[in-house]
């Protein structure tokens, strides 16, 4: 009898659990919540490889972007053996060197090599070697790590390091849950980890650094909105401090980047690329107060419609603007400066 009662209670509990889950699932679906699903950019280049420190790096090879409209040519992207995007049809020897770091705007996602601002700058200055280290999805912290890696692995230091700063990198620095979720959805076949920072609670330390963290992969989330939402809630609770700390963390990372370049006797220029005016001015004032060389080349390309159809990254017209703006800064810092020194 006892065994029958226990069995009966288990059955009732199981049925109650199923009804509870079913009810919650129906409520979530009605409210617009769905199970986890990847972003269906099937033809997007798989141009990344896992890196234990930076999270990911560009994978050498030739890649083709989707052709979104019939009257366009498929954009081509070439990544050399060091993981840098091609910036010239020919090698440049015995030249000045500029290293550029940043996210997808620097990497120039969705446009061909010769349409990128880095390539155009190389055409403007024939004796300038342009190293494009940008990688899609990078944060300020990842850009800092890539600059550190370059300076430690290359005996010949660059004449100038340029960091392309955009608004989206701010939230990546602290692993904001929405970006971490998007990273997992865009890279469904290759689980990439995101390194991030937090304000340190230890005396004498500004930041605490975390190795690349991979977004969770709970069972059944592809089938149940309830599991998908529970997983996302877990991530939000774990990273609850990310939103409040993102701007302070970013400012400290910009200071650290400047200190790194100064310790290596390398000039640094920070360029704002895409950033709303209210935040752009805030960061420009911060860098000016910290005596960090900076300029604004920011442009709202959504207003003018200068983006790649079906992708929303900037098109060649935007890269023309950046090539002129950043090129003028390079001329002032490397060419006019050297002329003045000689005179």
Secondary structure, DSSP 8 states (H G I E B T S, - for coil): -HHHHHHHHHHHHHHHHHHHHHHHHHHHHHTT---------TTS---EEEETTTEEEE-SEEEE----STTS---EEEE-TTS-B---SS---S-EEEEEEESHHHHTTTS-GGGSHHHHHHHH-TTEEEEE---TT--HHHHHHHHHHHHHH-SS--SEEEEEE-THHHHHTTT-HHHHHHHHHHTSSS---EEEEEE--STT-SEEEEEEE-----TTTTT-HHHHHHHHHHHHHHTTTHHHHHHHHHHHHHHHHHHHHHHTT-EEEEEE-S--HHHHHHHHHHHHHTT--EEE----HHHHT-B-TTT-SB-HHHHHHHHHHHHHHHIIIIIIHHHHHH-
